[in-house]
Amino acid sequence: MLGHHYTRTFMETAVASLNAGCNLELSYGMRDNVFMHIPKALAMGNITLQMLRDRVRPLFYTRMRLGEFDPPSMNPYSTLGLSVVQSPEHRNLSLEAAVKSFVLLKNIGGTLPLRAQDLPGKRLAVVGPFADNPRVLFGDYAPVPEPRYIYTPRRGLETLPANVTFAAGCREPRCQQYSRAEVVGAAGAADVVVVCLGTGTDMETEAKDRRDLLLPGHQLELLQDVVQ
């Protein structure tokens, strides 16, 4: 109603939503909510009591499965601590998901993967605003992780048997202040350069879209300097 003008009133919105199968409203910061108009819609015969029960039932069934109505001592989820969340089984599954979600667009000359046995004595530079900034690595709606479990590209690459150097070039994704000398110095002395660029929630989140897909600030210049 407010954004797309599909409906004209909150009650009309409530009826349309219930008819469409919607059973949960997220209306942040609104004094008057759509669901508050459901009783009036029911009284006027725009929806039936059976439809309302059908919509409500899955909500409470889910809450019951989550143990929300049980004493905490009977709720198995209340005893879950970090040792369970960060168990080897879960961490291995996360690693598997990360590996299987990579998208490789080009691999000219078979540069990747970097093999540990080929790296001793090699000089590896990791550069860019995403190279060693844990804060910018997580997208919108991501959980807040324990810092000790965050592996930035720099931290991960430093586990390899190579001489790793680091240069951010710019400290934040907006990359308004760019240190070309820092990046060129690191890249020029390296056998392998890993460039870490992107946007992150500083640039785009829900309801905060961008007009283009270009790298922000001086990030493209940073990349071109490394290539040169």
PLY file of the C-alpha trace (Angstrom):
ply
format ascii 1.0
element vertex 228
property float x
property float y
property float z
element edge 227
property int vertex1
property int vertex2
end_header
0.00 0.00 0.00
2.68 2.49 1.00
5.39 1.62 -1.51
3.80 -0.10 -4.49
0.21 1.20 -4.14
-1.19 -2.26 -4.80
-3.90 -1.58 -2.21
-5.48 1.58 -0.87
-6.20 0.88 2.81
-4.69 -1.20 5.60
-7.81 -3.36 5.83
-7.73 -4.02 2.09
-4.06 -4.89 2.52
-4.84 -7.28 5.37
-7.49 -9.09 3.32
-5.27 -9.31 0.23
-2.37 -10.61 2.30
-4.41 -13.28 4.06
-5.96 -14.40 0.76
-2.46 -14.66 -0.71
-1.34 -16.96 2.12
0.68 -14.45 4.13
0.59 -15.10 7.85
3.31 -12.88 9.31
3.71 -9.12 9.14
6.96 -7.24 9.53
6.11 -3.56 9.97
8.97 -1.96 11.81
8.32 1.29 13.62
4.68 1.65 12.59
2.13 2.67 15.21
-0.72 1.31 13.11
-0.13 -2.16 11.69
-1.94 -4.07 8.98
-2.71 -7.03 11.25
-4.64 -4.78 13.63
-7.34 -4.56 10.92
-7.92 -8.32 10.73
-10.72 -8.36 13.38
-12.65 -5.75 11.42
-12.14 -7.69 8.19
-13.44 -10.80 9.96
-16.48 -8.95 11.33
-17.31 -7.59 7.88
-17.06 -11.04 6.32
-14.09 -10.23 4.11
-12.26 -13.23 5.56
-13.49 -16.34 7.35
-12.61 -17.59 10.80
-11.35 -20.82 9.26
-8.95 -18.90 7.01
-7.68 -16.96 10.01
-7.11 -20.19 11.95
-5.33 -21.71 8.96
-2.96 -18.75 8.84
-2.29 -18.64 12.59
-1.78 -22.38 13.10
1.68 -22.67 11.44
2.98 -19.74 13.47
2.17 -21.32 16.82
3.18 -24.76 15.61
6.63 -23.36 14.78
6.87 -21.56 18.12
5.94 -24.77 19.91
8.63 -26.68 18.01
11.14 -24.03 19.09
10.12 -24.57 22.71
8.97 -21.00 23.30
6.13 -22.14 25.56
8.22 -24.62 27.56
10.19 -23.93 30.73
13.83 -23.15 29.82
14.94 -26.35 31.51
12.88 -28.36 29.00
14.02 -26.42 25.95
17.00 -28.15 24.30
17.90 -24.98 22.40
18.54 -23.02 25.62
21.58 -25.18 26.38
23.30 -24.62 23.05
26.56 -22.75 23.59
29.46 -21.69 21.43
31.06 -25.11 21.83
28.12 -26.60 19.94
27.78 -23.83 17.36
31.52 -23.88 16.65
31.88 -27.66 16.83
34.25 -29.33 14.33
31.23 -30.77 12.53
29.67 -27.35 11.99
32.95 -25.67 11.07
33.72 -28.39 8.52
30.27 -27.95 7.02
30.82 -24.18 6.80
34.14 -24.79 5.06
32.50 -27.17 2.61
29.77 -24.60 1.86
32.39 -21.90 1.29
34.44 -24.08 -1.06
31.39 -25.18 -3.06
30.05 -21.62 -3.43
33.13 -20.15 -5.08
32.60 -18.91 -8.65
35.69 -18.98 -10.84
35.26 -16.76 -13.91
38.75 -17.14 -15.36
41.84 -19.19 -14.63
44.31 -18.19 -17.33
47.45 -20.29 -17.21
46.13 -22.42 -14.35
47.05 -19.82 -11.74
44.58 -21.29 -9.28
44.52 -23.08 -6.97
47.54 -21.82 -5.08
49.33 -24.99 -3.96
51.22 -24.97 -0.69
54.00 -27.09 -2.15
54.65 -24.43 -4.82
54.83 -21.48 -2.40
57.95 -21.90 -0.23
60.23 -18.97 -0.98
57.53 -17.16 -2.96
56.46 -13.60 -2.16
52.67 -13.18 -1.91
50.99 -9.78 -1.58
47.38 -9.41 -0.45
45.99 -5.94 -1.14
42.75 -3.99 -1.13
40.17 -2.70 1.38
38.73 -6.19 1.89
42.09 -7.87 2.48
42.20 -7.51 6.26
39.08 -5.73 7.49
36.76 -8.18 9.30
34.00 -5.59 9.63
33.31 -5.37 5.90
33.35 -9.09 5.11
29.78 -9.84 6.16
26.69 -8.92 4.19
23.36 -7.48 5.22
21.46 -9.69 7.70
24.63 -11.60 8.57
25.16 -12.68 12.17
27.79 -11.07 14.36
30.55 -13.69 14.54
33.11 -14.28 17.23
36.25 -12.34 16.16
38.55 -15.30 16.77
36.68 -17.31 14.14
36.96 -14.67 11.42
39.58 -15.39 8.79
40.24 -12.39 6.57
42.01 -13.10 3.27
45.25 -11.88 4.83
44.92 -14.07 7.89
44.04 -17.09 5.78
46.86 -16.60 3.29
49.36 -16.14 6.10
48.80 -19.80 6.99
50.49 -20.74 3.71
54.27 -21.32 3.51
54.91 -18.03 1.74
56.28 -14.58 2.56
53.03 -12.63 2.81
52.90 -8.83 2.66
49.79 -6.68 3.05
48.67 -3.29 1.76
45.10 -2.04 2.09
45.49 0.92 -0.25
42.29 2.31 1.22
40.85 1.41 4.60
37.16 1.30 3.75
35.09 0.11 0.76
34.25 3.67 -0.29
37.97 4.08 -1.01
37.94 7.86 -1.10
41.52 8.14 0.12
43.83 5.85 -1.84
47.54 5.22 -1.20
48.89 4.19 -4.58
52.48 3.97 -3.37
51.51 1.50 -0.65
49.80 -0.84 -3.13
52.39 -0.53 -5.89
55.18 -1.17 -3.40
53.60 -4.39 -2.17
52.52 -5.65 -5.59
55.77 -4.78 -7.33
57.81 -6.93 -4.97
55.52 -9.97 -5.11
55.40 -13.13 -7.19
51.66 -13.51 -6.60
49.15 -10.74 -5.81
45.69 -11.34 -4.36
43.45 -8.27 -4.78
40.41 -8.02 -2.47
37.75 -5.57 -3.66
34.00 -5.14 -3.29
31.19 -3.10 -1.79
29.83 -4.43 1.51
27.13 -2.96 3.71
28.84 0.44 3.71
27.70 0.76 0.10
24.54 -1.34 -0.23
21.98 -2.91 2.09
18.25 -3.48 2.09
16.56 -0.27 0.88
19.99 1.13 0.00
20.56 0.23 -3.65
23.24 1.45 -6.03
22.79 3.04 -9.43
25.56 0.97 -11.02
27.76 -2.08 -10.49
31.07 -0.21 -10.66
33.72 -0.59 -7.99
33.38 2.35 -5.58
35.89 5.13 -5.10
39.44 4.41 -6.24
39.06 0.61 -6.17
39.26 0.24 -9.96
42.35 2.44 -9.98
43.84 0.19 -7.29
43.23 -2.87 -9.44
44.68 -1.23 -12.53
47.80 -0.20 -10.60
48.32 -3.78 -9.45
47.89 -5.14 -12.98
50.30 -2.56 -14.39
0 1
1 2
2 3
3 4
4 5
5 6
6 7
7 8
8 9
9 10
10 11
11 12
12 13
13 14
14 15
15 16
16 17
17 18
18 19
19 20
20 21
21 22
22 23
23 24
24 25
25 26
26 27
27 28
28 29
29 30
30 31
31 32
32 33
33 34
34 35
35 36
36 37
37 38
38 39
39 40
40 41
41 42
42 43
43 44
44 45
45 46
46 47
47 48
48 49
49 50
50 51
51 52
52 53
53 54
54 55
55 56
56 57
57 58
58 59
59 60
60 61
61 62
62 63
63 64
64 65
65 66
66 67
67 68
68 69
69 70
70 71
71 72
72 73
73 74
74 75
75 76
76 77
77 78
78 79
79 80
80 81
81 82
82 83
83 84
84 85
85 86
86 87
87 88
88 89
89 90
90 91
91 92
92 93
93 94
94 95
95 96
96 97
97 98
98 99
99 100
100 101
101 102
102 103
103 104
104 105
105 106
106 107
107 108
108 109
109 110
110 111
111 112
112 113
113 114
114 115
115 116
116 117
117 118
118 119
119 120
120 121
121 122
122 123
123 124
124 125
125 126
126 127
127 128
128 129
129 130
130 131
131 132
132 133
133 134
134 135
135 136
136 137
137 138
138 139
139 140
140 141
141 142
142 143
143 144
144 145
145 146
146 147
147 148
148 149
149 150
150 151
151 152
152 153
153 154
154 155
155 156
156 157
157 158
158 159
159 160
160 161
161 162
162 163
163 164
164 165
165 166
166 167
167 168
168 169
169 170
170 171
171 172
172 173
173 174
174 175
175 176
176 177
177 178
178 179
179 180
180 181
181 182
182 183
183 184
184 185
185 186
186 187
187 188
188 189
189 190
190 191
191 192
192 193
193 194
194 195
195 196
196 197
197 198
198 199
199 200
200 201
201 202
202 203
203 204
204 205
205 206
206 207
207 208
208 209
209 210
210 211
211 212
212 213
213 214
214 215
215 216
216 217
217 218
218 219
219 220
220 221
221 222
222 223
223 224
224 225
225 226
226 227
